[in-house]
Amino acid sequence: MVLKAMVSSQPLHAEDTIESIELPAARPPPPAVGTLASNSEGKAFETTTQVPSEPVQRRSTFRTFTVMVALFSALFITAVNTTIVATAIPTICSDLHSAAGYSWIGASYVIATTAVVPVWAKLSDIWGRKPILLAAVALYFASSIICASSSSMTMLIASRSVQGVSGGGLASLINIVISDLFSMRSRPLFLGLLHVTWAVAGGLGPVLGGAFTQLLSWRWNFWINLPISGAAFCLLLLFLDVHNPKTKLADGVKAVDWAGSLSIVCVMVMVLLGLNFGGTAYPWDSPKVICLVVVGALMVAVFLFNEGRLARYPIMPLGLFRHKSNAACLAIGFAQHFVINCAEYYLPLYFQSAKEASPLRSGLLLLPLITPEALTGIFTGLFIYRVGRYIELIWIGVILLTVGNGLYIYLDATSSIVSIAAFEVVAGLGAGLLFEPPLIALQALVSQDDTATATATLGFIRNVGTSLSIVSGGIIFQNGMQLQRSTLRDHGLSTDLVENFSGPDAATNTNLIATISNKTQKLAVKQAFAWSLRNIWIAATCMAACGLLAGGLVTKKELAKEHTETRTGIKEKPGIVVATLNGPESRGYRPVVRAMADFEGPKRKQPVRPISNKLPSLYRPNLLASLP
């Protein structure tokens, strides 16, 4: 049960008396513990009283270990599939005879993942974590079968979208479940391991994709998901023990924020489609591009209005953005994912073009970026657990991320592998330090009941950064190659080669570089690719600098060692309690008490017991204890 009281300064008249209040009937609660914030100017005061829930039963080590293995396995396949197709896309496009699908094989997955993250979190609040998590794993299993069996590019993109829907649920729900199971102080240990899993999987994705494509078939990039997701489903079904409310289907459907869910999906799909089409499939002044971007922007206003004014249970409460530290953590999450995914998605293209690397070797050349990301996950988890501080990690992370990506700007066709690896290490350290601390900083400033919403919002913002990095990176690269058309022609390349390298399919034609016998012409093509990719690194560095500025706004908070597991289910809307006081000390004030309670039973009228005439009693936590 949670009660909140607000005191507002309104003139008090002599005829004012104690009024009755309306509260739901309740079983006698245990003793309350209250905290109070006030100021000396007589303005609004707020007190929050939390009644402890039932004691948390300690799980066995075996059960905890098994649940963690299942969660990490599910997250592993989700992270792998974000980047596993990066090195396989040229082969897939060639096999399915559709070069136009180059960017959409990856973008369809990421767009779908981004759009549904807040929806999955709210569904888990209504029906419980376990059934919704199992549904996400089952959907991922089924969509992987369709991806592996695709016979056309349209079928593959559609199935990748479904896979992205389930992947978004897994990425969000796994973080939420871990936050439900452990206290703020213990949580970093497991979130750190989760970060290691994500970093290793995201980095191994291109390596595995190149190996499967080169040694077996690109379809094995999706078949590999079946045994892992199947085993995770069984383990979660048997061992995951979290609170599951018995919410009726009809009540749950009514509680879903349908308008918010639909509007946020429309925003992401329309805006990202418009950005992807612009300059490639259609000119930027095309009616289709303009319509998609404008309507998508208008849907943002619809979403914000619905979340702020209409939704009873909003999927993204706007109050989360009012605290500057929360907004800063969300901005850092966006910048970090934008920057790191630019590197993981487009560095393989740099290696395959400027360095003529094979898909497998281009994946291996990402290891200097992946390894520091993984190692910092272990370090940050232990550091926060032992010291209880996170803000210093955020500051160091944003600095290294900005410097590391700024060094990418110097890459060209003649850069040595050693220097490239050094740049990757710096950027990898910075990115690794920013996976976990922003989440801990955000969760530290919200209540346990709001942890799922805050976690999902950060996941959504991060996925928006991922989506925009892939789509905008493709736009920047393609426009850069078009600008290189005259340069390639001046170096004497044939008309066909100039069109292949400067047209909309430039990224899929890296294999043609090896066919050029003239060294001067080959170097010109490599430099054209490196120059076009350089524009992506500039954009990523600017985004990292924005994260650097946001890092200065994050505030510190002590991390609690106690933990009460979240009880999911539909919460009643708050009742309102109004009380007035008599006495000389209360002159000039009309106390208004608003109570938010999670009671059970029918509502009934109850009289208010007399409250002390002394105004200072309003500023003590026992005020709320005096209510029946």
C-alpha positions in Angstrom: 0.0 0.0 0.0 1.3 3.5 -0.9 -0.2 6.7 0.5 0.7 10.2 -0.7 -0.4 13.5 0.9 -0.2 17.0 -0.5 -0.7 20.1 1.6 -1.8 23.2 -0.4 -2.0 26.7 0.9 -5.5 28.0 0.5 -7.5 30.5 2.8 -9.2 28.7 5.7 -12.6 30.0 6.8 -14.2 29.8 10.2 -16.9 27.5 9.0 -14.5 24.8 7.8 -14.9 21.5 9.6 -13.6 18.0 9.3 -15.1 16.4 6.2 -15.7 12.8 5.4 -13.5 10.9 3.1 -13.9 8.0 0.6 -11.5 5.2 0.8 -11.7 1.5 -0.3 -12.2 -1.0 2.5 -9.0 -2.7 3.5 -7.6 -5.3 5.8 -5.7 -3.7 8.8 -2.3 -2.8 7.4 1.0 -3.3 9.1 2.8 -0.3 10.7 3.8 2.4 8.1 7.1 4.0 7.6 6.9 7.6 6.2 9.2 10.2 4.8 8.5 13.8 4.2 9.8 16.6 2.1 8.9 20.2 2.9 10.2 23.8 2.5 10.1 26.9 4.6 7.8 28.9 2.3 4.6 27.2 3.1 4.3 25.8 -0.4 3.3 22.2 -1.4 4.6 19.5 0.8 4.6 15.8 -0.2 4.9 12.8 2.0 5.1 9.2 0.8 4.3 6.3 3.2 5.2 2.8 2.1 3.9 -0.2 3.9 6.3 -3.2 3.6 5.1 -6.1 1.6 5.4 -9.7 2.6 9.0 -10.8 3.3 10.9 -12.1 0.3 11.5 -15.8 0.4 15.1 -16.7 -0.3 15.6 -18.8 -3.4 18.0 -21.7 -3.6 21.3 -21.2 -5.3 20.4 -23.8 -7.9 17.1 -22.1 -8.8 18.7 -18.7 -9.0 21.5 -20.1 -11.2 19.1 -21.9 -13.5 16.9 -18.9 -14.0 19.9 -16.7 -14.7 21.2 -19.2 -17.3 17.8 -19.2 -19.0 17.6 -15.4 -19.0 21.1 -15.0 -20.3 20.5 -17.5 -23.1 17.4 -15.8 -24.2 19.2 -12.4 -24.2 22.2 -13.9 -26.1 20.1 -14.9 -29.1 18.4 -11.6 -29.1 21.6 -9.6 -29.1 23.2 -12.0 -31.7 20.4 -11.5 -34.1 20.9 -7.7 -34.0 24.3 -8.0 -35.8 24.5 -11.6 -37.0 23.3 -10.6 -40.5 25.8 -7.8 -40.9 28.4 -9.9 -42.6 25.8 -12.2 -44.3 23.7 -9.5 -46.0 25.6 -9.4 -49.3 25.2 -13.2 -49.7 21.6 -13.1 -48.6 20.8 -10.4 -51.2 22.6 -12.3 -53.9 20.8 -15.6 -53.0 17.4 -14.0 -52.8 18.0 -11.8 -55.9 17.2 -8.5 -54.1 19.9 -6.0 -53.6 17.2 -3.5 -52.4 16.8 -5.4 -49.2 20.3 -4.7 -47.9 19.5 -2.3 -45.2 16.0 -3.7 -44.5 17.2 -7.1 -43.3 18.7 -5.4 -40.3 16.5 -2.4 -40.1 13.2 -4.4 -40.0 14.4 -6.3 -37.0 15.5 -3.2 -35.1 12.5 -1.0 -36.0 10.1 -3.8 -34.7 12.2 -4.3 -31.6 12.1 -0.6 -30.8 8.4 0.0 -31.3 7.1 -2.7 -29.0 9.4 -2.4 -26.0 7.1 -0.2 -23.8 4.1 -2.5 -24.8 5.7 -5.7 -23.6 6.6 -4.0 -20.2 3.0 -2.9 -19.7 1.6 -6.3 -20.6 3.9 -7.8 -18.0 2.6 -5.3 -15.4 -0.9 -6.5 -16.2 -0.6 -10.2 -16.6 2.7 -10.9 -14.8 6.3 -11.3 -15.9 6.4 -15.1 -16.4 3.5 -15.6 -18.9 4.5 -12.6 -21.0 8.2 -13.6 -21.0 7.3 -17.2 -22.0 5.1 -15.8 -24.8 8.0 -13.7 -26.1 10.4 -16.7 -26.2 7.8 -18.8 -28.0 7.2 -16.1 -30.6 10.9 -15.8 -31.1 11.2 -19.5 -31.7 8.4 -19.5 -34.3 9.7 -16.5 -36.1 13.2 -17.9 -36.4 11.8 -20.9 -38.2 10.1 -18.6 -40.7 13.3 -16.6 -41.2 15.4 -19.7 -41.9 12.8 -21.0 -44.4 12.3 -17.7 -46.3 12.2 -18.1 -50.1 12.0 -14.4 -51.0 13.3 -11.1 -49.6 9.7 -10.0 -48.8 9.2 -13.1 -46.7 12.5 -12.6 -44.9 11.9 -9.0 -44.1 8.4 -9.8 -42.8 9.6 -12.6 -40.6 12.5 -10.5 -39.3 9.9 -7.9 -38.3 8.1 -10.6 -36.3 11.4 -11.7 -34.8 12.1 -8.1 -33.8 8.7 -7.9 -32.0 9.6 -10.8 -29.9 13.2 -9.7 -29.5 12.1 -6.4 -28.1 10.1 -8.2 -25.5 12.9 -10.4 -24.5 15.5 -7.6 -24.2 13.1 -5.5 -22.0 11.5 -8.2 -19.9 14.8 -9.9 -19.0 16.1 -6.6 -17.5 12.8 -6.1 -15.7 12.8 -9.7 -14.2 16.3 -9.2 -12.9 15.3 -5.9 -11.4 12.3 -7.7 -9.7 14.5 -10.4 -8.2 17.3 -8.4 -6.6 17.9 -5.3 -4.5 19.4 -2.1 -6.0 22.8 -2.9 -4.4 22.9 -6.6 -5.6 21.3 -5.9 -8.9 24.5 -4.6 -10.6 26.2 -8.0 -10.3 23.6 -9.6 -12.5 23.0 -6.7 -14.7 26.8 -6.6 -15.3 26.7 -10.2 -16.4 23.8 -9.4 -18.6 25.8 -6.6 -20.1 28.7 -9.0 -20.8 26.3 -11.4 -22.5 24.9 -8.6 -24.6 28.3 -7.2 -25.6 29.8 -10.7 -26.4 26.7 -11.7 -28.3 26.5 -8.4 -30.2 30.2 -8.6 -31.1 30.1 -12.3 -32.0 27.1 -11.8 -34.2 29.2 -10.7 -37.3 31.7 -13.5 -36.6 29.1 -16.2 -36.4 27.2 -14.7 -39.3 30.4 -14.7 -41.4 31.3 -18.3 -40.4 27.8 -19.7 -41.0 27.5 -17.9 -44.4 31.0 -19.0 -45.5 31.0 -22.5 -44.2 27.4 -23.6 -44.1 24.5 -21.4 -45.3 23.2 -18.0 -44.3 20.0 -19.8 -43.1 22.0 -21.2 -40.2 22.0 -17.6 -38.8 18.4 -18.3 -37.8 18.4 -22.1 -37.3 20.8 -21.6 -34.4 18.1 -19.8 -32.4 15.9 -22.9 -32.1 17.9 -25.0 -29.6 18.8 -22.0 -27.4 15.3 -20.5 -27.3 13.7 -23.9 -26.8 16.0 -24.7 -23.8 15.4 -21.2 -22.3 11.6 -21.6 -22.6 11.7 -24.9 -20.7 14.0 -23.6 -17.9 11.9 -20.5 -17.4 8.7 -22.5 -17.3 10.0 -24.8 -14.6 12.1 -22.5 -12.4 11.1 -18.9 -12.7 9.1 -18.0 -9.6 7.8 -14.5 -9.6 4.5 -13.0 -8.6 1.8 -13.7 -11.2 -1.5 -11.9 -10.7 -4.7 -13.7 -11.7 -5.8 -10.9 -14.0 -8.9 -11.7 -16.0 -8.5 -11.5 -19.8 -11.2 -8.9 -20.2 -9.9 -6.7 -17.4 -6.4 -6.9 -18.8 -7.5 -6.0 -22.3 -9.3 -2.9 -20.9 -6.2 -1.9 -19.0 -3.9 -1.9 -22.0 -3.0 1.5 -23.4 -4.1 0.7 -26.9 -3.9 4.3 -28.1 -0.4 4.8 -26.8 0.7 1.4 -28.2 -0.6 2.1 -31.6 0.7 5.7 -31.8 4.2 4.8 -30.7 4.3 2.0 -33.3 3.1 4.4 -36.0 5.7 6.9 -35.0 8.6 4.5 -35.3 7.5 2.8 -38.5 6.6 6.0 -40.4 9.6 8.1 -39.4 12.1 5.3 -40.0 10.5 4.3 -43.3 10.6 7.9 -44.5 14.2 8.3 -43.5 15.2 5.0 -45.1 13.3 5.8 -48.4 14.7 9.3 -48.7 17.6 9.7 -51.0 17.7 6.0 -51.9 14.4 4.6 -53.1 12.8 8.0 -53.6 14.0 11.6 -53.7 13.8 13.6 -50.5 11.1 15.8 -51.9 9.0 12.8 -52.9 5.4 12.9 -51.6 5.8 9.4 -50.1 8.9 10.5 -48.1 7.3 13.8 -46.9 4.1 12.1 -46.0 5.7 9.4 -43.9 8.0 11.8 -42.0 5.3 14.5 -41.4 2.6 12.0 -40.3 5.1 10.2 -38.1 6.0 13.6 -36.5 2.3 14.4 -35.9 1.8 11.0 -34.3 4.5 12.0 -31.7 2.1 14.7 -30.6 -0.8 12.2 -30.4 1.3 9.9 -28.3 2.4 12.6 -25.9 -1.2 13.9 -25.5 -2.5 10.4 -24.9 0.2 9.5 -22.3 -0.2 12.8 -20.5 -4.0 13.3 -20.5 -6.0 10.2 -21.6 -4.3 7.0 -20.7 -5.3 5.4 -17.4 -2.3 3.1 -17.4 0.2 4.9 -19.8 3.0 2.8 -21.3 5.4 5.7 -20.9 4.5 8.1 -18.0 5.8 11.5 -19.0 6.6 12.3 -15.3 9.7 10.2 -15.8 11.2 12.9 -17.9 10.7 15.7 -15.5 13.7 14.9 -13.3 16.9 16.2 -15.0 18.9 13.1 -13.9 16.3 10.8 -15.4 16.3 12.7 -18.7 20.1 12.7 -18.7 20.2 8.9 -18.3 17.8 8.5 -21.1 19.9 10.8 -23.3 23.1 8.9 -22.5 21.4 5.6 -23.3 20.3 7.0 -26.7 23.7 8.3 -27.6 25.6 5.2 -26.5 23.4 2.8 -28.5 23.5 5.1 -31.6 27.3 5.3 -31.5 28.1 1.7 -30.7 25.7 0.3 -33.3 27.1 2.5 -36.0 30.5 0.9 -35.3 29.3 -2.7 -35.0 27.1 -2.4 -38.2 29.4 -0.3 -40.5 32.9 -1.3 -39.4 32.4 -4.7 -41.2 31.6 -2.7 -44.3 34.8 -0.7 -43.9 36.8 -3.9 -43.5 35.2 -5.6 -46.5 35.7 -2.6 -48.8 38.8 -0.6 -47.7 40.6 -3.7 -46.5 39.1 -6.4 -48.8 38.4 -8.6 -45.8 36.2 -11.7 -46.1 32.9 -11.8 -44.1 34.6 -14.0 -41.4 37.7 -11.8 -41.1 35.7 -8.6 -40.9 33.9 -10.1 -38.0 37.1 -11.1 -36.3 38.5 -7.6 -36.7 35.6 -6.4 -34.5 37.0 -8.3 -31.5 39.1 -5.3 -30.2 35.8 -3.5 -29.9 33.8 -6.4 -28.4 36.3 -7.5 -25.8 36.6 -4.3 -23.8 32.8 -4.0 -23.8 32.5 -7.4 -22.2 35.3 -6.9 -19.6 33.9 -3.5 -18.5 30.5 -5.2 -17.8 32.2 -7.4 -15.1 34.1 -4.4 -13.7 31.1 -2.1 -13.5 28.9 -4.7 -11.8 31.6 -5.4 -9.1 32.4 -1.8 -8.7 28.8 -0.7 -8.1 28.1 -3.6 -5.8 31.2 -3.0 -3.6 31.3 0.8 -3.6 27.7 1.7 -4.3 28.6 4.5 -6.7 27.9 4.8 -10.4 28.3 8.4 -11.5 32.1 8.3 -11.9 31.7 5.4 -14.3 29.2 7.4 -16.4 31.6 10.3 -16.7 34.6 8.2 -17.7 32.4 6.3 -20.2 31.1 9.3 -22.1 34.6 10.7 -22.4 36.1 7.5 -23.8 33.1 7.0 -26.1 33.5 10.4 -27.6 37.3 10.2 -28.0 37.2 6.6 -29.4 34.7 7.4 -32.1 36.4 10.7 -32.9 39.5 8.6 -33.8 37.4 6.7 -36.4 37.3 9.9 -38.4 40.9 9.4 -39.4 40.3 6.0 -40.9 41.1 5.6 -44.7 42.1 2.9 -47.1 45.7 3.1 -45.9 45.1 2.9 -42.1 46.9 0.1 -40.4 45.1 -2.7 -38.6 47.0 -2.0 -35.4 45.8 1.7 -35.3 42.2 0.6 -36.1 42.3 -1.9 -33.2 43.6 0.7 -30.8 40.7 3.0 -31.8 38.3 0.2 -31.2 39.6 -0.5 -27.7 39.1 3.1 -26.6 35.6 3.2 -28.0 34.8 -0.2 -26.6 35.8 0.8 -23.1 33.6 3.8 -23.3 30.6 2.0 -24.6 31.0 -0.8 -22.0 31.0 1.6 -19.1 27.6 3.0 -20.3 25.6 -0.2 -20.5 24.8 -0.6 -16.8 25.4 2.6 -14.8 22.7 4.7 -16.6 20.1 2.0 -15.8 21.1 1.8 -12.2 21.0 5.7 -12.0 17.5 5.7 -13.5 16.1 2.9 -11.3 17.6 4.5 -8.1 15.3 7.5 -8.5 12.0 5.7 -9.1 10.0 3.4 -6.8 10.1 -0.4 -7.1 6.6 -0.4 -8.6 7.8 2.0 -11.4 11.0 0.0 -12.1 9.5 -1.9 -15.0 8.3 1.3 -16.7 11.6 3.1 -16.2 13.5 0.1 -17.5 11.3 -0.3 -20.5 11.5 3.4 -21.3 15.3 3.3 -21.2 15.2 0.2 -23.4 12.9 2.0 -25.8 15.2 5.0 -26.0 18.2 2.9 -26.5 16.5 1.0 -29.3 15.5 4.2 -31.0 19.2 5.1 -31.0 20.0 1.7 -32.5 17.3 2.1 -35.2 18.3 5.6 -36.2 22.0 4.6 -36.3 21.4 1.9 -38.8 18.9 3.8 -41.0 20.7 7.2 -40.8 24.0 5.5 -41.3 22.7 3.9 -44.5 21.5 7.3 -45.7 24.8 9.0 -45.0 26.8 6.3 -46.6 24.7 6.1 -49.7 24.6 9.8 -50.2 28.4 9.9 -49.7 29.0 7.3 -52.4 26.8 9.2 -54.8 29.0 12.3 -54.3 32.0 10.1 -55.2 30.5 9.3 -58.7 32.5 12.0 -60.5 35.7 11.1 -58.6 35.4 7.4 -59.7 34.7 8.4 -63.2 37.8 10.7 -63.3 40.0 7.8 -62.3 38.9 5.9 -65.4 36.5 3.3 -64.0 34.1 1.9 -66.5 30.5 3.1 -66.5 29.2 -0.2 -65.1 31.6 -0.1 -62.2 30.9 3.6 -61.5 27.2 2.8 -61.3 27.7 -0.3 -59.1 29.8 1.7 -56.6 27.9 4.9 -56.6 24.3 3.6 -57.0 21.8 2.5 -54.4 23.4 -1.0 -54.2 27.0 0.1 -53.4 27.2 -1.7 -50.1 26.4 -5.0 -51.7 29.0 -4.7 -54.4 32.2 -4.8 -52.3 33.2 -8.1 -53.9 33.7 -6.2 -57.2 36.7 -4.4 -55.7 38.8 -7.5 -56.0 38.1 -7.6 -59.8 39.8 -4.3 -60.5 43.3 -4.9 -61.7 44.5 -1.3 -61.9 46.0 -0.4 -58.5 45.2 3.3 -58.8 41.6 2.7 -59.6 41.2 0.1 -56.8 42.7 2.6 -54.3 40.3 5.2 -55.5 37.3 2.9 -54.9 38.6 2.0 -51.4 39.1 5.6 -50.6 35.5 6.4 -51.8 34.1 3.8 -49.4 36.3 5.0 -46.5 35.3 8.7 -47.2 31.6 7.8 -47.2 31.9 5.9 -44.0 33.9 8.7 -42.5 30.7 10.8 -42.6 29.0 8.2 -40.4 31.9 8.4 -37.8 31.5 12.2 -37.7 27.7 11.9 -37.0 28.4 9.3 -34.3 31.0 11.5 -32.7 28.6 14.4 -32.5 26.1 12.1 -30.9 28.7 10.9 -28.4 29.4 14.5 -27.5 25.7 15.0 -26.7 26.0 12.1 -24.3 29.1 13.8 -22.8 27.0 16.9 -22.0 24.2 14.8 -20.5 26.7 13.0 -18.2 27.1 16.2 -16.2 23.4 16.2 -15.3 23.3 12.8 -13.6 22.8 13.0 -9.9 24.0 10.6 -7.1 21.8 8.5 -4.9 22.5 5.9 -2.3 21.6 2.4 -3.4 19.4 0.4 -1.1 20.4 -3.1 0.1 16.9 -4.0 1.1 14.5 -5.4 -1.5 10.8 -6.1 -1.8 9.7 -8.0 -4.9 7.2 -6.3 -7.2 3.6 -7.5 -7.2 2.2 -7.1 -10.6 -1.4 -6.8 -11.6 -3.9 -4.0 -12.3 -3.8 -1.3 -9.7 -6.8 0.8 -8.7 -6.9 4.5 -9.5 -6.1 6.7 -6.5 -8.9 7.8 -4.2 -9.0 11.4 -3.0 -9.1 12.4 0.7 -10.0 15.9 1.7 -9.6 17.1 5.3 -9.8 20.6 6.9 -8.6 21.8 10.3 -9.8 24.2 13.0 -7.7 26.2 15.3 -5.6 29.4 15.4 -2.5 27.6 14.2 -4.1 26.4 11.0 -5.2 29.9 9.9 -4.5 30.5 6.2 -4.1 26.8 5.2 -6.4 24.3 3.8 -4.7 20.9 4.0 -5.7 18.6 1.1 -4.7 15.0 1.5 -4.6 12.8 -1.7 -4.3 9.2 -1.0 -3.1 6.5 -3.4 -3.9 3.1 -2.1 -3.8 -0.5 -3.4 -6.7 -1.8 -1.2 -8.9 -4.7 -1.8 -12.7 -4.8 -1.3 -15.6 -2.5 -2.1 -15.4 1.2 -1.6 -17.3 2.6 1.5 -17.7 5.9 3.3 -15.8 6.3 6.5 -15.7 9.2 9.0 -12.4 10.9 9.8 -11.1 10.8 13.3 -10.2 14.2 14.7 -6.7 15.4 13.8 -4.6 17.6 16.0 -5.3 21.3 15.7 -1.6 22.0 15.6 -0.4 22.6 12.1 3.0 21.0 12.6 1.3 17.6 13.0 0.7 17.7 9.2 4.4 17.5 8.6 4.9 14.3 10.5 4.5 10.9 8.9 2.0 9.8 11.7 -0.6 12.1 10.1 -1.4 9.3 7.6 -1.3 6.7 10.3 -4.2 8.5 12.0 -6.5 7.8 9.1 -8.8 4.7 9.6 
